[in-house]
């Protein structure tokens, strides 16, 4: 699996929403916390820094369509 950057999120709620929608569309994702976010999340239960979401290179186009559809639903 060659992971490529998909999107940066602002908070854990947004991260989980995107990961869930990707999973519903059979797209595997990897979440990486930004800055000291992972340590803060472990200590405080949340991180103000957000996360970066990565997907397989072959799934990038489908993933962009999926999250683009989320933006249009707002």
N, CA, C and O atoms as a GROMACS GRO file, in nm:
protein
  296
    1UNK      N    1   0.085  -0.118   0.000
    1UNK     CA    2   0.000   0.000   0.000
    1UNK      C    3   0.089   0.124   0.000
    1UNK      O    4   0.172   0.143   0.090
    2UNK      N    5   0.073   0.207  -0.098
    2UNK     CA    6   0.142   0.335  -0.106
    2UNK      C    7   0.045   0.443  -0.059
    2UNK      O    8  -0.048   0.479  -0.130
    3UNK      N    9   0.067   0.493   0.062
    3UNK     CA   10  -0.023   0.593   0.119
    3UNK      C   11   0.006   0.732   0.063
    3UNK      O   12   0.121   0.771   0.046
    4UNK      N   13  -0.102   0.805   0.034
    4UNK     CA   14  -0.091   0.943  -0.011
    4UNK      C   15  -0.184   1.029   0.074
    4UNK      O   16  -0.286   0.982   0.124
    5UNK      N   17  -0.147   1.156   0.089
    5UNK     CA   18  -0.224   1.249   0.170
    5UNK      C   19  -0.361   1.274   0.107
    5UNK      O   20  -0.372   1.296  -0.014
    6UNK      N   21  -0.464   1.270   0.190
    6UNK     CA   22  -0.601   1.297   0.143
    6UNK      C   23  -0.649   1.434   0.192
    6UNK      O   24  -0.686   1.519   0.111
    7UNK      N   25  -0.647   1.454   0.324
    7UNK     CA   26  -0.704   1.577   0.378
    7UNK      C   27  -0.653   1.600   0.521
    7UNK      O   28  -0.618   1.506   0.592
    8UNK      N   29  -0.648   1.726   0.560
    8UNK     CA   30  -0.617   1.764   0.698
    8UNK      C   31  -0.748   1.803   0.765
    8UNK      O   32  -0.829   1.875   0.708
    9UNK      N   33  -0.768   1.755   0.887
    9UNK     CA   34  -0.890   1.786   0.960
    9UNK      C   35  -0.859   1.883   1.073
    9UNK      O   36  -0.744   1.900   1.113
   10UNK      N   37  -0.964   1.945   1.124
   10UNK     CA   38  -0.948   2.044   1.230
   10UNK      C   39  -0.961   1.986   1.370
   10UNK      O   40  -0.908   2.041   1.466
   11UNK      N   41  -1.033   1.873   1.380
   11UNK     CA   42  -1.055   1.815   1.513
   11UNK      C   43  -1.091   1.667   1.499
   11UNK      O   44  -1.111   1.616   1.389
   12UNK      N   45  -1.099   1.599   1.614
   12UNK     CA   46  -1.124   1.456   1.618
   12UNK      C   47  -1.262   1.421   1.561
   12UNK      O   48  -1.277   1.316   1.497
   13UNK      N   49  -1.361   1.505   1.583
   13UNK     CA   50  -1.496   1.477   1.532
   13UNK      C   51  -1.494   1.473   1.380
   13UNK      O   52  -1.550   1.381   1.319
   14UNK      N   53  -1.432   1.572   1.319
   14UNK     CA   54  -1.423   1.575   1.173
   14UNK      C   55  -1.344   1.455   1.121
   14UNK      O   56  -1.381   1.394   1.021
   15UNK      N   57  -1.236   1.421   1.189
   15UNK     CA   58  -1.156   1.305   1.151
   15UNK      C   59  -1.241   1.179   1.151
   15UNK      O   60  -1.240   1.103   1.054
   16UNK      N   61  -1.313   1.156   1.260
   16UNK     CA   62  -1.392   1.034   1.271
   16UNK      C   63  -1.505   1.028   1.169
   16UNK      O   64  -1.537   0.921   1.118
   17UNK      N   65  -1.565   1.142   1.138
   17UNK     CA   66  -1.671   1.146   1.036
   17UNK      C   67  -1.615   1.104   0.900
   17UNK      O   68  -1.676   1.023   0.829
   18UNK      N   69  -1.500   1.158   0.863
   18UNK     CA   70  -1.441   1.126   0.733
   18UNK      C   71  -1.396   0.981   0.728
   18UNK      O   72  -1.422   0.911   0.630
   19UNK      N   73  -1.330   0.934   0.834
   19UNK     CA   74  -1.285   0.795   0.838
   19UNK      C   75  -1.404   0.700   0.828
   19UNK      O   76  -1.396   0.598   0.759
   20UNK      N   77  -1.514   0.732   0.896
   20UNK     CA   78  -1.633   0.647   0.892
   20UNK      C   79  -1.693   0.642   0.751
   20UNK      O   80  -1.729   0.534   0.704
   21UNK      N   81  -1.703   0.756   0.685
   21UNK     CA   82  -1.759   0.758   0.549
   21UNK      C   83  -1.667   0.683   0.452
   21UNK      O   84  -1.715   0.612   0.363
   22UNK      N   85  -1.536   0.698   0.469
   22UNK     CA   86  -1.443   0.622   0.385
   22UNK      C   87  -1.461   0.472   0.407
   22UNK      O   88  -1.463   0.394   0.312
   23UNK      N   89  -1.473   0.432   0.534
   23UNK     CA   90  -1.490   0.290   0.566
   23UNK      C   91  -1.620   0.236   0.504
   23UNK      O   92  -1.622   0.124   0.454
   24UNK      N   93  -1.727   0.316   0.508
   24UNK     CA   94  -1.854   0.274   0.448
   24UNK      C   95  -1.841   0.251   0.298
   24UNK      O   96  -1.918   0.176   0.238
   25UNK      N   97  -1.742   0.318   0.238
   25UNK     CA   98  -1.718   0.303   0.094
   25UNK      C   99  -1.600   0.211   0.064
   25UNK      O  100  -1.542   0.215  -0.044
   26UNK      N  101  -1.565   0.128   0.163
   26UNK     CA  102  -1.457   0.029   0.150
   26UNK      C  103  -1.322   0.091   0.113
   26UNK      O  104  -1.245   0.035   0.036
   27UNK      N  105  -1.295   0.208   0.170
   27UNK     CA  106  -1.167   0.275   0.150
   27UNK      C  107  -1.093   0.275   0.283
   27UNK      O  108  -1.139   0.332   0.382
   28UNK      N  109  -0.978   0.211   0.285
   28UNK     CA  110  -0.896   0.204   0.406
   28UNK      C  111  -0.821   0.336   0.421
   28UNK      O  112  -0.766   0.388   0.324
   29UNK      N  113  -0.820   0.388   0.544
   29UNK     CA  114  -0.748   0.514   0.569
   29UNK      C  115  -0.656   0.498   0.689
   29UNK      O  116  -0.673   0.411   0.773
   30UNK      N  117  -0.557   0.587   0.693
   30UNK     CA  118  -0.463   0.593   0.804
   30UNK      C  119  -0.467   0.736   0.857
   30UNK      O  120  -0.460   0.832   0.781
   31UNK      N  121  -0.479   0.749   0.989
   31UNK     CA  122  -0.485   0.880   1.052
   31UNK      C  123  -0.355   0.906   1.128
   31UNK      O  124  -0.307   0.821   1.203
   32UNK      N  125  -0.300   1.024   1.106
   32UNK     CA  126  -0.178   1.064   1.177
   32UNK      C  127  -0.203   1.200   1.240
   32UNK      O  128  -0.240   1.296   1.172
   33UNK      N  129  -0.183   1.206   1.372
   33UNK     CA  130  -0.200   1.332   1.442
   33UNK      C  131  -0.092   1.431   1.404
   33UNK      O  132   0.020   1.394   1.371
   34UNK      N  133  -0.128   1.559   1.408
   34UNK     CA  134  -0.032   1.665   1.374
   34UNK      C  135   0.031   1.722   1.500
   34UNK      O  136  -0.032   1.724   1.606
   35UNK      N  137   0.152   1.767   1.488
   35UNK     CA  138   0.230   1.832   1.594
   35UNK      C  139   0.229   1.746   1.720
   35UNK      O  140   0.258   1.627   1.712
   36UNK      N  141   0.197   1.804   1.834
   36UNK     CA  142   0.193   1.730   1.960
   36UNK      C  143   0.055   1.671   1.984
   36UNK      O  144   0.022   1.631   2.096
   37UNK      N  145  -0.026   1.667   1.880
   37UNK     CA  146  -0.165   1.626   1.892
   37UNK      C  147  -0.185   1.487   1.949
   37UNK      O  148  -0.275   1.466   2.030
   38UNK      N  149  -0.102   1.392   1.909
   38UNK     CA  150  -0.120   1.255   1.958
   38UNK      C  151  -0.096   1.248   2.108
   38UNK      O  152  -0.168   1.178   2.180
   39UNK      N  153   0.005   1.319   2.157
   39UNK     CA  154   0.032   1.319   2.301
   39UNK      C  155  -0.080   1.389   2.377
   39UNK      O  156  -0.123   1.342   2.482
   40UNK      N  157  -0.127   1.500   2.323
   40UNK     CA  158  -0.237   1.571   2.390
   40UNK      C  159  -0.364   1.488   2.391
   40UNK      O  160  -0.437   1.487   2.490
   41UNK      N  161  -0.390   1.417   2.283
   41UNK     CA  162  -0.510   1.334   2.277
   41UNK      C  163  -0.502   1.222   2.380
   41UNK      O  164  -0.602   1.189   2.443
   42UNK      N  165  -0.385   1.164   2.397
   42UNK     CA  166  -0.368   1.059   2.497
   42UNK      C  167  -0.386   1.115   2.638
   42UNK      O  168  -0.442   1.048   2.726
   43UNK      N  169  -0.340   1.237   2.660
   43UNK     CA  170  -0.345   1.297   2.794
   43UNK      C  171  -0.481   1.361   2.824
   43UNK      O  172  -0.536   1.340   2.932
   44UNK      N  173  -0.535   1.438   2.727
   44UNK     CA  174  -0.657   1.515   2.751
   44UNK      C  175  -0.782   1.453   2.688
   44UNK      O  176  -0.894   1.491   2.722
   45UNK      N  177  -0.764   1.358   2.597
   45UNK     CA  178  -0.879   1.299   2.530
   45UNK      C  179  -0.915   1.366   2.399
   45UNK      O  180  -1.004   1.318   2.328
   46UNK      N  181  -0.850   1.476   2.366
   46UNK     CA  182  -0.872   1.543   2.239
   46UNK      C  183  -0.747   1.622   2.203
   46UNK      O  184  -0.658   1.642   2.285
   47UNK      N  185  -0.742   1.666   2.078
   47UNK     CA  186  -0.628   1.744   2.032
   47UNK      C  187  -0.678   1.866   1.956
   47UNK      O  188  -0.764   1.853   1.868
   48UNK      N  189  -0.627   1.983   1.986
   48UNK     CA  190  -0.667   2.102   1.912
   48UNK      C  191  -0.596   2.115   1.777
   48UNK      O  192  -0.623   2.208   1.702
   49UNK      N  193  -0.505   2.022   1.745
   49UNK     CA  194  -0.425   2.033   1.624
   49UNK      C  195  -0.483   1.960   1.504
   49UNK      O  196  -0.437   1.983   1.392
   50UNK      N  197  -0.580   1.874   1.522
   50UNK     CA  198  -0.636   1.800   1.410
   50UNK      C  199  -0.547   1.686   1.365
   50UNK      O  200  -0.448   1.652   1.430
   51UNK      N  201  -0.584   1.627   1.253
   51UNK     CA  202  -0.515   1.510   1.202
   51UNK      C  203  -0.495   1.521   1.052
   51UNK      O  204  -0.558   1.602   0.984
   52UNK      N  205  -0.405   1.438   1.000
   52UNK     CA  206  -0.389   1.420   0.857
   52UNK      C  207  -0.440   1.280   0.823
   52UNK      O  208  -0.410   1.184   0.893
   53UNK      N  209  -0.518   1.270   0.717
   53UNK     CA  210  -0.574   1.141   0.676
   53UNK      C  211  -0.508   1.102   0.544
   53UNK      O  212  -0.499   1.181   0.450
   54UNK      N  213  -0.464   0.977   0.539
   54UNK     CA  214  -0.399   0.920   0.420
   54UNK      C  215  -0.479   0.801   0.370
   54UNK      O  216  -0.543   0.731   0.448
   55UNK      N  217  -0.476   0.779   0.240
   55UNK     CA  218  -0.540   0.662   0.179
   55UNK      C  219  -0.443   0.599   0.080
   55UNK      O  220  -0.340   0.658   0.047
   56UNK      N  221  -0.476   0.480   0.035
   56UNK     CA  222  -0.396   0.413  -0.067
   56UNK      C  223  -0.401   0.495  -0.196
   56UNK      O  224  -0.504   0.552  -0.231
   57UNK      N  225  -0.288   0.501  -0.264
   57UNK     CA  226  -0.278   0.577  -0.388
   57UNK      C  227  -0.388   0.539  -0.488
   57UNK      O  228  -0.442   0.625  -0.556
   58UNK      N  229  -0.419   0.410  -0.495
   58UNK     CA  230  -0.520   0.362  -0.589
   58UNK      C  231  -0.662   0.404  -0.551
   58UNK      O  232  -0.752   0.403  -0.635
   59UNK      N  233  -0.683   0.441  -0.423
   59UNK     CA  234  -0.815   0.482  -0.374
   59UNK      C  235  -0.833   0.633  -0.368
   59UNK      O  236  -0.939   0.681  -0.329
   60UNK      N  237  -0.730   0.708  -0.405
   60UNK     CA  238  -0.735   0.853  -0.386
   60UNK      C  239  -0.851   0.918  -0.460
   60UNK      O  240  -0.922   1.000  -0.402
   61UNK      N  241  -0.870   0.885  -0.584
   61UNK     CA  242  -0.978   0.947  -0.663
   61UNK      C  243  -1.115   0.919  -0.601
   61UNK      O  244  -1.197   1.010  -0.588
   62UNK      N  245  -1.140   0.794  -0.562
   62UNK     CA  246  -1.268   0.759  -0.500
   62UNK      C  247  -1.284   0.829  -0.366
   62UNK      O  248  -1.393   0.874  -0.332
   63UNK      N  249  -1.175   0.839  -0.289
   63UNK     CA  250  -1.181   0.905  -0.158
   63UNK      C  251  -1.212   1.054  -0.174
   63UNK      O  252  -1.290   1.109  -0.097
   64UNK      N  253  -1.152   1.118  -0.273
   64UNK     CA  254  -1.181   1.259  -0.298
   64UNK      C  255  -1.327   1.280  -0.336
   64UNK      O  256  -1.389   1.377  -0.295
   65UNK      N  257  -1.382   1.187  -0.415
   65UNK     CA  258  -1.524   1.194  -0.451
   65UNK      C  259  -1.612   1.181  -0.326
   65UNK      O  260  -1.710   1.254  -0.311
   66UNK      N  261  -1.576   1.088  -0.239
   66UNK     CA  262  -1.654   1.063  -0.118
   66UNK      C  263  -1.654   1.186  -0.028
   66UNK      O  264  -1.760   1.229   0.018
   67UNK      N  265  -1.537   1.241  -0.001
   67UNK     CA  266  -1.534   1.356   0.090
   67UNK      C  267  -1.587   1.482   0.022
   67UNK      O  268  -1.636   1.572   0.090
   68UNK      N  269  -1.577   1.489  -0.109
   68UNK     CA  270  -1.638   1.599  -0.183
   68UNK      C  271  -1.789   1.596  -0.170
   68UNK      O  272  -1.853   1.701  -0.160
   69UNK      N  273  -1.846   1.476  -0.169
   69UNK     CA  274  -1.989   1.461  -0.148
   69UNK      C  275  -2.032   1.503  -0.008
   69UNK      O  276  -2.143   1.552   0.011
   70UNK      N  277  -1.944   1.484   0.090
   70UNK     CA  278  -1.974   1.527   0.227
   70UNK      C  279  -1.983   1.679   0.233
   70UNK      O  280  -2.070   1.733   0.301
   71UNK      N  281  -1.895   1.748   0.162
   71UNK     CA  282  -1.895   1.894   0.161
   71UNK      C  283  -2.023   1.948   0.096
   71UNK      O  284  -2.078   2.048   0.141
   72UNK      N  285  -2.070   1.882  -0.010
   72UNK     CA  286  -2.190   1.928  -0.079
   72UNK      C  287  -2.316   1.908   0.004
   72UNK      O  288  -2.415   1.979  -0.016
   73UNK      N  289  -2.314   1.812   0.098
   73UNK     CA  290  -2.431   1.786   0.180
   73UNK      C  291  -2.451   1.889   0.290
   73UNK      O  292  -2.558   1.896   0.349
   74UNK      N  293  -2.350   1.969   0.317
   74UNK     CA  294  -2.361   2.070   0.423
   74UNK      C  295  -2.463   2.174   0.391
   74UNK      O  296  -2.484   2.266   0.470
   0.00000   0.00000   0.00000
